[in-house]
Amino acid sequence: MVTINWTSLHPSTFILLGIPGLESAHIWISIPFGLVYLMALLGNCIFLCLIRTDPGLHQPMYLFLSMLSAVDLMLSTSTLPKLLSLFWFNDGEISFEACLTQMFMIHLLSIMESGFFLAMAFDRYVAICHPLRHSAILTHPVVGGLGLVVAFRGVLLLTPYPFLLRWLPYCRTNIIAHTYCEFMAIIKLACVETMVIRAYGLMVAFLSSGLDFLLIICSYILILRAVFHLPSKDARLKTLGTCSSHICVVLLFYFPCFFSFLTHRFGHQIPRYIHIFVANIYLLVPPMMNPIIYGARTKSIRERVIRVLISKRIPIFTQS
């Protein structure tokens, strides 16, 4: 990678380095990353098609799942194509405007994903704690309204980000030691005091993913209270089974999310390549795993996938 001498206060381009310390392995790393991207595209597209075409899946949980799948598709696509271009062709150059756009989209979609996890936790809470009122509370207009609230919250919190970063002077370097444009990675290049902007970033993180995670924990505390009041062990296990998929995807999303967030700000002893690798896992693996987990553990979706596969095979056998 050629280092560019750069003294302008407002760069026209940034240079993404990829994963510092693992440059020689970029090609090999790109293979699983590319496969993850393809599986994420395939799985989420299948989910969206199934939910759209099957009226039996037009229920709150599946509608929230379709919103999550749409966000996962956009989140993967906002990072993977540029990452693969960097790893395959050493093309790390990205314009200043494109970098700010990518940063905005990554953080916006991550906040929206967190919001949909909270909405799905609310759906599980109503379904278990107030089953007789579930259809009356979570009507289609309410589900759509919750989706709009999740999107509006993300836009409201994230809109200041590109403007704040645009006003900063960058007189150190235009090289970003990362695989994509990330808020903290960009702000570290500024040559002025950024304490206020960093504080705003912390506030955004708390009001989005942090608050969502606390509310999800509260919802599951109430769910567990209701489950333990059920009369039989089988009923308790069956009820908890309806939450297992959601619990798995929540843990898969929030653990690397919090690890990435905390190490960027406080984990100065952790090697940079570990942080960047985990940051990529946080963006790439959940979009792939979400449809796999729900497809494997949700009977309704499993049955519909099998039904589609069988219907596609029948004409082949009849012709032969």
Salt bridges, closest charged atoms under 4 A:
ASP54 OD2 - ARG304 NE 2.44
ASP91 OD2 - LYS82 NZ 3.63
GLU97 OE1 - ARG166 NH2 2.67
ASP123 OD2 - ARG124 NH2 2.92
ASP123 OD1 - HIS134 NE2 2.74
GLU182 OE1 - HIS264 NE2 3.02
ASP212 OD2 - ARG153 NH2 2.83
GLU303 OE2 - LYS299 NZ 3.93
